[in-house]
Amino acid sequence: MYKSILRPLFFSFDPENIHHFTFSLIKFTSKIPGFKSVFRSLYVLEDPKLERELFGLTFKNPVGLAAGFDKNAVLYHELEDFGFGFIEIGTVTPKAQPGNKKKRLFRLKEDQGIINRMGFNNEGVEAAIAQLKKRKGNLIIGGNIGKNTQTKPEDYTKDYLECFNALHQYVDYFVLNVSCPNVGSHAKLNDKDYLEELIGAVQKANNTFEKQKPILLKIAPDLNSVQLDEIVELVIDTKLDGVIASNTSTDRSGLKASKERLEAIGNGGLSGQPIKEKSTQVIKYLSDKSNKAFPIIGVGGIHSAEDALEKIEAGADLVQIYTGFIYEGPSLVKQINKAILKK
């Protein structure tokens, strides 16, 4: 039903507008008596064999929703009814910000991809906390945090710490988003010396809490082997809890979309099927090079159960979807969990 009726309808509208519309639609339908049960019967697969123990947390299944979908933590309860084992909110910044100028979200239908240059548009950390205070149940929620666009380089760490300290009691794990190509002064966030400083500062803050929370690093899929070696060394040396591989890509090679179309779209991060192989290669490299020294959450181009299994075979402990969720619909989560059970 989704791919034959709903997707063609949704794809006839502006991507960002339909995103907000579907949020409202899901909110509305979930409040209709009986619909929550219908969603759960259709999409939720519960089995103890799907549970995963990772960095001190028990995930009811290994399929999560990547950051960027529920930026402001307004839909996580409803999204749980689509079968996700965990939801990652954000990217959250200290202050609310509108993000980049619209239009900033583009579908590449022939490539089953999306290009975005959203620019960390979100309502700020306090708005996210207000939503997370309504949290019920035991769904694992991750907090993906970043810096405000206007923040000066010398204050980057301060921004991350502000989000980290404020969100600490409301999320189960943290992701330091240092690899988004759509924010200003991106280069410093990929500098190894700065990353050591940032991770050290966040870990020091973590130690001031009675219960420490896992901290992960989200990296780009465009890193070369030298850069990936640095990431492995960095994660092991700092005893970071894990890595999310990967974020969106700036590479446009091999796309079916015309050169004219891509030029008209302009800059932004590419997600979906076009980055599937690149993301999987990064996961395998990190896993092999480190001898599985740390957990990896695999994300990038998962549009089928087979795509998810490839990530797991490459070394991913958990997987996340986003663009695949938009193209394939909510049944994708159950399909992946079924395939994992059959393995």
Buried (B, 14 or more C-beta within 10 A) or exposed (E): EBEEEEBEEBEEEBBBEBBEEBBEEBEEEBEEEEBBEEBBEEBBBEEEEBEBEBBEBEBBBBBBBBBBBBBBBBBBBBBBBBBBBBBBBBBBBBBBBEBBEEEBBBBBEEBBBBBBBBBBBBBBBEBBBBBBEEBEEEBBBBBBBBBBBEBEEEBBBEBBBBBBBBBBEBBBBBBBBBBBBBBBEBEBBBEEEBBEEBBEBBBEBBEEEEEBBBBBBBBBBBBEEEEBBBBBEBBEEBEBBBBBBBBBBBBBEEBEBEEEEBEEBEEBBBBBBBBBBBBBBBBBBBBEBBEEEBBBBBBBBBBBBEBBBBBBBBBBBBBBBBBBBBBBBBBBBBBBBEBBEEE
